[in-house]
Each structure stands twice: as C-alpha cells, then as structure tokens.
C-alpha cells in the first residue's frame, strides 16, 4: 500500500448548489489529507487538454461548456490508496446509477452535472495535479491525527 496524491475537482454545479463544504467534509471524515486547494475559472484551452480523451465524443463541447459556467475548486488529497478511496466515495459517473451514500448517489441525478471529477490512476493523478497545481501549491504537512488513521504497517 502506498500513500498517494490525487486530484479532485468540485465542479461548477457543486459551487452553484452550495455543496462545497459538504463534499469536502466527506473526504475529511474519511481520513484523507488535504494538501492543496484553490478556486479557478477553467478555460477552453485547459479543458480541451483535460478532456482530450473525450474529444471524439458527441458530448465533448457540452462537457467543456458545463465546466466553464462557474469556477471549480481544485483539491489535492493524500492518503493510503487515496485514488481508489476517492473514487469509491464519488461513485459511478452517472449519478442515477450511483449507490446511495456515495457522493454522486447522494447529491446528483446526472451523468454530466455529477459533483466531482476524480483522477482514475496514479499516472492520471500525476498529470492532472501538474495541470492544476504548481509544485509549491501542494503543501507537505503532518496531520496530527495521522497515527490514528492507519496501522503502522499500512504505509
């Protein structure tokens, strides 16, 4: 098991609905460690890069348009197996199919307006974190509860 860093974007729909605190609280209560956070207005250029894997899909422009309707909150979360933990908390992309108790299962009914973006692999997380954060914007600090989150052989 490894301590990982992962990107989470709180999407414009999350800000518009006043859910930033509630969603952030879910990650904190799980025991994930916040290492970076900032609000930013995304541009077509950064979204074309971020969603390049969707460029051939008919909904590509709709996705980009949606992500520019309001700012996003970019966050870096850290923890043992953080990428899988964040994705499990988020639930499947389509909120209508997400289990109750997951973020999407509890807070959305949409495939597009689905509250969060979460990195899907260590490789993707590294690329995405570099896209949204300068190195000095990710802060290494010791959380006083760390020793109570994991057994000493889990990291």
PyMOL commands that set and color helices and strands:
alter all, ss='L'
color gray80, all
select helices_A, chain A and resi 12-16+20-30+44-50+52-54+60-67+82-90+95-97+103-107+122-132+135-137+146-148
alter helices_A, ss='H'
color red, helices_A
select strands_A, chain A and resi 3-10+33-40+72-80+116-118
alter strands_A, ss='S'
color yellow, strands_A
deselect
rebuild
show_as cartoon
